[in-house]
């Protein structure tokens, strides 16, 4: 059984401005430098070994390193050393103020995966919002659900940091 992850972030800019940012390589470079952690990496374009991406979509892949001493206790008990999280995010073009996308999160060498859909849309306040909806799946008998819950919480914390970064970045650019 998988654990759902649903996350929404509101931004004080119109959808075009937000879409322009999330499909801008300089935004992603700045974001990985700010919230990616030491040793983080960033590449543009779809993963040649990953799921296919529609022609003309913006694709970015990143890795984040979580130091061993910052890992949740449950995860630290199961493995030693730093934890590397690999992510991909893919966005289609903006149509009528909205855009769709999808994302993946994985931990190499483990049976932990998150895949989901993303949507950018206008909000009622005249700004915009991004909504992520997916499922964390950890294929470990008896422990999978507990690990999924821990990982989904970690993903939400990271998305909060990225929301805060994006709000600041949009105000400065």
C-alpha positions as CSV (number, residue, x, y, z in Angstrom):
1,X,0.0,0.0,0.0
2,X,1.3,3.5,-0.9
3,X,1.1,6.7,1.2
4,X,-0.5,9.7,-0.6
5,X,1.3,13.1,-0.7
6,X,-0.8,16.1,-1.5
7,X,0.8,19.5,-1.4
8,X,-0.3,23.0,-2.6
9,X,1.7,26.2,-2.6
10,X,0.3,29.7,-3.3
11,X,2.3,32.5,-5.0
12,X,1.6,36.2,-5.3
13,X,2.3,36.3,-9.0
14,X,0.2,35.4,-12.0
15,X,0.4,32.0,-13.6
16,X,2.6,33.1,-16.5
17,X,5.2,34.7,-14.2
18,X,5.3,31.5,-12.1
19,X,5.5,29.3,-15.2
20,X,8.3,31.4,-16.6
21,X,10.2,30.9,-13.4
22,X,9.8,27.1,-13.1
23,X,10.9,26.7,-16.7
24,X,13.9,28.9,-16.3
25,X,17.3,27.3,-15.8
26,X,18.6,30.2,-13.7
27,X,15.7,29.7,-11.3
28,X,16.6,26.0,-10.9
29,X,20.3,26.8,-10.5
30,X,19.6,29.3,-7.8
31,X,17.1,26.9,-6.1
32,X,19.5,24.0,-6.0
33,X,22.2,26.2,-4.5
34,X,19.8,27.4,-1.8
35,X,17.9,24.3,-0.8
36,X,19.8,21.4,-2.4
37,X,22.4,20.9,0.3
38,X,26.1,20.2,-0.1
39,X,26.9,17.9,-3.0
40,X,23.6,18.6,-4.8
41,X,23.5,18.2,-8.5
42,X,21.3,19.6,-11.3
43,X,20.8,18.6,-14.9
44,X,18.4,19.8,-17.6
45,X,16.5,17.5,-19.9
46,X,14.8,14.2,-19.4
47,X,16.6,11.2,-17.9
48,X,17.6,9.0,-20.9
49,X,16.9,5.9,-18.7
50,X,13.7,7.3,-17.1
51,X,10.1,7.7,-18.2
52,X,9.5,9.4,-21.6
53,X,8.7,13.1,-21.6
54,X,6.5,14.8,-24.1
55,X,8.3,16.8,-26.8
56,X,8.7,20.5,-25.9
57,X,8.3,20.0,-22.1
58,X,10.8,21.5,-19.7
59,X,12.6,18.8,-17.7
60,X,15.0,19.1,-14.8
61,X,16.7,16.4,-12.7
62,X,18.4,17.0,-9.4
63,X,19.9,15.2,-6.5
64,X,19.9,16.3,-2.9
65,X,22.2,15.1,-0.2
66,X,20.8,14.8,3.4
67,X,23.6,14.4,5.9
68,X,23.4,11.3,8.1
69,X,23.0,13.4,11.2
70,X,19.9,15.1,9.8
71,X,18.1,12.0,8.8
72,X,14.9,11.0,10.7
73,X,15.7,8.4,13.3
74,X,13.7,5.6,11.6
75,X,15.7,6.1,8.3
76,X,19.1,6.5,10.1
77,X,18.5,3.1,11.9
78,X,18.1,1.4,8.6
79,X,21.1,2.7,6.8
80,X,24.4,4.4,7.5
81,X,25.8,7.4,5.7
82,X,24.3,10.4,3.9
83,X,21.1,9.9,2.0
84,X,20.9,10.9,-1.7
85,X,17.5,11.8,-3.1
86,X,17.1,11.9,-6.8
87,X,14.3,14.0,-8.3
88,X,12.9,14.9,-11.6
89,X,10.2,17.5,-12.5
90,X,8.6,18.0,-15.9
91,X,6.4,20.8,-17.1
92,X,4.3,21.3,-20.1
93,X,3.5,24.7,-21.7
94,X,1.1,27.2,-20.2
95,X,-2.4,27.1,-21.7
96,X,-5.2,29.4,-20.6
97,X,-3.3,30.2,-17.4
98,X,-2.7,26.6,-16.4
99,X,0.0,24.0,-16.9
100,X,0.4,20.3,-16.1
101,X,3.4,18.3,-15.2
102,X,4.7,15.3,-13.3
103,X,7.5,14.5,-10.9
104,X,9.5,11.6,-9.5
105,X,11.5,11.1,-6.3
106,X,13.7,8.1,-5.6
107,X,16.4,7.0,-3.2
108,X,19.1,5.0,-5.2
109,X,19.7,1.6,-3.8
110,X,16.4,1.4,-2.0
111,X,12.9,0.4,-2.8
112,X,11.6,3.9,-2.1
113,X,9.8,5.8,-4.9
114,X,7.4,8.7,-5.2
115,X,5.7,9.6,-8.5
116,X,2.9,12.1,-9.0
117,X,1.3,14.8,-11.0
118,X,1.8,18.5,-10.8
119,X,-0.6,21.4,-11.8
120,X,-0.1,25.1,-12.0
121,X,-3.2,27.2,-12.0
122,X,-4.6,30.7,-11.1
123,X,-5.8,31.1,-7.6
124,X,-8.8,33.2,-6.2
125,X,-6.5,35.9,-4.9
126,X,-5.2,36.8,-8.4
127,X,-2.0,34.9,-8.0
128,X,-1.2,31.3,-8.8
129,X,-0.8,27.9,-7.1
130,X,1.1,24.7,-7.7
131,X,-0.4,21.5,-6.5
132,X,1.6,18.2,-6.3
133,X,-0.3,14.9,-5.8
134,X,1.4,11.6,-5.7
135,X,2.1,8.4,-3.7
136,X,5.2,7.3,-1.8
137,X,5.8,3.6,-2.2
138,X,8.4,1.7,-0.1
139,X,8.5,-2.0,-0.9
140,X,9.7,-3.4,2.5
141,X,7.5,-5.9,4.2
142,X,6.1,-4.8,7.6
143,X,8.0,-1.5,7.6
144,X,7.0,0.0,4.3
145,X,4.0,2.0,5.5
146,X,5.9,3.6,8.5
147,X,8.9,4.5,6.2
148,X,6.4,5.9,3.6
149,X,4.9,8.1,6.3
150,X,8.3,9.4,7.3
151,X,9.4,10.0,3.7
152,X,6.1,11.8,2.8
153,X,6.7,14.2,5.8
154,X,10.3,14.8,4.6
155,X,9.0,15.6,1.1
156,X,6.5,18.1,2.5
157,X,9.3,19.8,4.5
158,X,11.4,20.1,1.4
159,X,8.4,21.5,-0.6
160,X,7.9,24.1,2.1
161,X,11.5,25.2,1.7
162,X,11.2,25.3,-2.0
163,X,7.9,27.3,-1.8
164,X,9.7,29.9,0.5
165,X,12.7,30.0,-1.9
166,X,10.4,30.5,-4.9
167,X,8.4,33.3,-3.2
168,X,11.7,35.1,-2.4
169,X,13.2,34.4,-5.9
170,X,10.1,35.8,-7.6
171,X,10.2,39.0,-5.6
172,X,13.9,39.5,-6.5
173,X,13.6,38.8,-10.2
